[in-house]
Structures are given as structure tokens and as C-alpha cells.
Amino acid sequence: MYYHEMTKYLQQLHNYVQQQDKKIQQLTQLINDLRVDVDSLKKQPYTNIERIEYKFDQLKVEQLDGTLNIGLNPTDPEQIDNFEVQQQGMNVNGVQQQLRDQLMKQCSQDINHFLNQDCIHYIQQAEKQYELTLDDPHRRHIIEDIRKQIDSRIQYYINAQPLTEQDSLLNKKQEIFELVKKDVENSIMHFLQHLPKDSP
């Protein structure tokens, strides 16, 4: 009985040693493969770029779009990572932001002038069209309510179109002014349309 158990134990030990030996052979093969890979990488030519200097003050960028390739390896052109540069929203040397700020200021002045001078007459004309009569405080309330929303409407139309230095600010301002003015007129018409006839 003791002999039988001893034989069984030796058999298990033998199997375990064989498995370990197999594992060691696999690991040795893996190390050899890795050495071959490392050696082949060492033999490949590489590019060493010491220093790159950019003279941005000498560049004039008017439009920036397309694809910028990064991670280029001249010996292996298939390894290219793409980086998309979209023109929309790009602020090249702050020029576009300055144009937007300027346009915002000018449009805001023009629309406020319209609200202060001409809008009340437009409301009165619309009242006649819908057979309504509002008092002055009510008209002023409509105008002030619209005034609170004006900047966001101007900003919406400015953001909706790309700007470049070549664009005429006067033309863009007029274009945006007309769009915002139309929005103001439509909102007044819509408001009066849904106002009860016996309103003060």
C-alpha cells in the first residue's frame, strides 16, 4: 500500500515537472522572439530632429483648414495619425475674435437705436393691423422684453457665418441687423396676434 501511494506521488511529481519544463521552454522561446524584434528595430534607420523654430510673426494665415498629419515615420508611412483642424471656431492670432467683437458692438448699437427710435412706431402700426390699442407703458414693456434677448440673437447670427479679414464689416453688420430686426418684428406681430382684443 505504501509502495502504491509512493508511486502515485512520484507520477504526480513527474507530471508537474514536465509541465514546468514545457512552460520554461515557451518562455525561453518568447524571450528569443522578443530579442529578434528588438534587434530588427535597432537596425532600422531613424530620424533625429534637433530643433524646430517657427517664426509665427512672419506668417499671415487667412484660412486654416485641412488635415494635419502627426506621428510621421519616414521609414513607415503607414503609421500616420490624423488630426483634423476645422476652420470654424479657430481663432487665428485673435483676428476672428476681434472681428466678432467689433461686429457685435456695432450690431448692438444699431438694434438698440431701432428699439429706442423706430420700434414704438412699428408696434403702433401693428396695433392698427390687429385692431388693438396699447398704452405707452405696455409698449415700453414689450420693447424692454425684446431688448433682453437681442444680444443672444445677434450672437447667434454672428456665429452662424465665418468671418475673414476680407469681409466687409459694414455689409455683415447690415445683413445681421436686417435678420435681427426681422426677428423683432415677427415677435411683436406674434405677441399682438395672441393678445385679447379688449387688452388695455
FITIFI-638744 format. One line per 8 residues: number of its first residue (from 0); their letters; for each residue x negated, y, z of C-alpha. Coordinates in pm, 1 decimal. Each point is the difference from the previous one (the first is absolute). Last residue first. Example, Ala and Ser with C-alpha at 12.3 -4.5 7.8 and 13.67 -1.06 7.14 Angstrom:
! FITIFI-638744
1> sa> -1367.0,-106.0,714.0 | 137.0,-344.0,66.0 $
***
This chain:
! FITIFI-638744
199> psdkplhq> 5554.0,9783.2,-2242.4 | 90.7,-347.8,-137.6 | 356.8,-35.1,-125.0 | -111.3,-169.7,-321.8 | -184.8,-279.9,184.6 | -370.3,-19.3,-95.6 | -103.1,-296.8,-210.3 | -59.4,194.6,-321.5 $
191> lfhmisne> -163.3,278.7,198.5 | -275.8,-230.4,124.7 | -55.1,-165.6,-339.8 | -20.5,338.7,-171.3 | -247.9,125.9,259.2 | -208.7,-320.5,-31.0 | -0.7,29.5,-379.3 | -114.5,362.6,15.1 $
183> vdkkvlef> -283.9,-84.3,237.8 | -109.6,-299.0,-211.7 | 4.4,220.6,-312.9 | -215.7,254.1,182.9 | -241.2,-279.6,89.9 | -32.9,-111.4,-362.7 | -25.5,355.7,-134.1 | -268.1,90.5,255.6 $
175> ieqkknll> -194.1,-317.8,-83.4 | -18.4,91.4,-369.8 | -74.5,365.3,72.3 | -281.4,-97.1,236.7 | -140.4,-248.3,-251.9 | 4.4,266.3,-272.8 | -166.4,260.4,224.1 | -252.9,-251.7,128.1 $
167> sdqetlpq> -111.4,-64.1,-357.8 | -153.0,-344.8,-4.8 | -366.1,-17.6,-106.7 | -120.5,-37.3,358.6 | 196.2,-323.4,23.6 | 324.1,-95.2,172.6 | 189.2,-328.2,-3.4 | 380.2,15.0,30.9 $
159> aniyyqir> 240.8,-142.0,257.5 | -200.9,135.2,292.7 | 89.3,359.8,-91.0 | 368.0,-94.6,-44.0 | 21.0,-165.3,344.3 | -196.2,282.7,164.0 | 252.0,252.4,-134.2 | 287.7,-213.5,135.1 $
151> sdiqkrid> -171.6,-39.8,340.6 | -58.3,375.7,21.5 | 364.2,80.6,-84.6 | 175.3,-210.4,265.5 | 13.8,259.7,278.0 | 95.8,270.0,-254.5 | 315.0,-197.4,-94.4 | 137.6,24.1,355.7 $
143> eiihrrhp> -95.6,366.5,6.2 | 192.7,62.6,-323.2 | 311.8,-185.4,119.1 | -6.9,189.1,333.9 | -35.3,331.1,-184.5 | 314.7,-82.8,-200.5 | 190.0,-82.5,319.7 | -121.8,320.8,166.5 $
135> ddltleyq> 120.1,197.0,-307.2 | 357.2,-134.9,-2.8 | 108.9,-270.9,-239.3 | 284.1,22.6,-250.7 | 89.1,-297.7,-213.9 | 166.0,-37.6,-340.2 | -250.3,-265.2,-117.2 | -137.8,215.7,-284.8 $
127> keaqqiyh> 38.5,314.5,206.4 | -206.6,-155.2,280.6 | -266.5,-100.0,-254.4 | -37.3,363.3,-103.9 | -32.7,103.6,367.2 | -260.6,-272.6,60.1 | -203.8,121.8,-301.5 | 17.3,355.4,132.0 $
119> icdqnlfh> -132.9,-121.0,338.5 | -283.0,-182.5,-177.4 | -133.8,303.4,-181.0 | -203.2,204.5,248.5 | -116.4,-195.7,307.0 | 31.6,-352.3,-143.2 | -158.9,103.6,-330.7 | -285.0,175.8,182.5 $
111> nidqscqk> -42.4,-313.4,211.9 | -22.8,-204.9,-320.4 | -264.9,230.7,-143.5 | -211.5,7.4,316.5 | 20.2,-379.1,42.6 | -101.1,-52.3,-362.6 | -306.9,222.9,44.2 | -112.2,-165.9,325.7 $
103> mlqdrlqq> 56.6,-354.2,-126.1 | -183.2,73.9,-326.0 | -300.5,134.7,187.9 | -3.5,-298.6,232.8 | 29.9,-241.5,-294.4 | -278.7,173.6,-191.1 | -224.0,-5.5,308.1 | 74.0,-370.6,48.6 $
95> qvgnvnmg> -94.2,-71.0,-361.5 | -326.7,187.1,29.9 | -105.8,-159.8,330.7 | -322.7,-126.9,-157.6 | 206.5,-265.7,-182.9 | 302.0,-84.8,215.9 | 139.4,-323.3,-132.2 | 373.1,-42.1,58.1 $
87> qqqvefnd> 67.0,-127.0,-346.8 | -326.6,-68.0,-176.7 | -4.2,-364.0,99.6 | -335.8,-167.0,58.6 | 26.9,-376.2,-23.4 | -289.4,-193.6,153.3 | -87.4,-317.4,-176.9 | -243.1,-259.3,135.4 $
79> iqepdtpn> -237.6,-148.2,-253.6 | -166.9,-339.2,29.3 | 29.8,-112.7,-360.4 | -291.9,222.2,-99.6 | -257.0,-229.5,168.8 | -354.0,118.9,-72.0 | 96.4,368.3,1.8 | 179.7,-37.9,336.1 $
71> lginltgd> 275.2,255.5,33.5 | 159.6,31.2,345.0 | 215.4,294.1,-103.2 | 180.7,76.5,-322.3 | 197.3,324.7,-11.3 | 309.9,-16.7,-216.8 | 184.2,289.2,-160.1 | 97.1,345.8,122.3 $
63> lqevklqd> -153.3,333.2,93.5 | 85.6,307.9,-203.0 | -165.2,340.5,5.2 | -326.5,-86.7,169.6 | -267.3,267.0,-35.9 | -333.1,-132.7,116.9 | -302.7,207.2,102.4 | 109.5,31.4,364.3 $
55> fkyeirei> 30.1,-378.5,15.0 | -372.4,-54.5,-51.2 | -17.8,-368.9,90.2 | -323.2,-158.6,119.6 | -53.3,-373.6,-3.9 | -288.5,-159.4,190.0 | -199.3,-322.3,-4.3 | 211.4,-225.3,-217.9 $
47> ntypqkkl> -136.5,-355.4,6.1 | 135.1,-223.2,-271.3 | -31.9,-374.0,33.3 | -151.4,-278.6,-209.5 | 107.6,-354.0,93.8 | -277.1,-220.4,147.8 | 111.4,54.2,359.9 | 353.2,-106.7,-87.6 $
39> sdvdvrld> -129.8,-326.1,-150.8 | -199.9,-69.7,317.1 | 303.7,67.0,219.9 | 214.8,-238.0,-204.6 | -266.0,-277.3,11.0 | -36.3,45.7,376.1 | 378.7,-22.5,41.0 | 7.4,-329.3,-190.4 $
31> nilqtlqq> -277.7,-140.0,221.2 | 186.2,106.2,314.5 | 317.2,-170.4,-128.8 | -191.3,-322.2,-75.4 | -144.9,-0.7,352.8 | 348.8,56.3,142.1 | 138.7,-295.4,-198.3 | -293.1,-224.7,106.5 $
23> ikkdqqqv> 51.6,98.0,365.8 | 370.6,-85.5,-27.3 | -79.3,-343.4,-144.2 | -248.3,-64.9,281.9 | 259.5,103.4,255.3 | 252.5,-239.7,-151.5 | -258.0,-282.7,-1.2 | -88.0,68.6,365.2 $
15> ynhlqqly> 370.3,-18.7,93.1 | 45.1,-325.9,-184.9 | -305.8,-154.3,175.4 | 126.9,115.6,338.6 | 338.1,-158.5,-69.8 | -169.6,-328.1,-101.2 | -222.0,11.4,308.1 | 307.0,43.4,222.4 $
7> ktmehyym> 177.6,-293.1,-166.2 | -306.6,-219.2,38.1 | -29.5,90.4,368.2 | 366.4,-74.2,55.2 | -36.9,-345.4,-158.7 | -317.0,-78.7,196.0 | 171.5,90.4,327.5 | 281.4,-236.6,-89.5 $
***
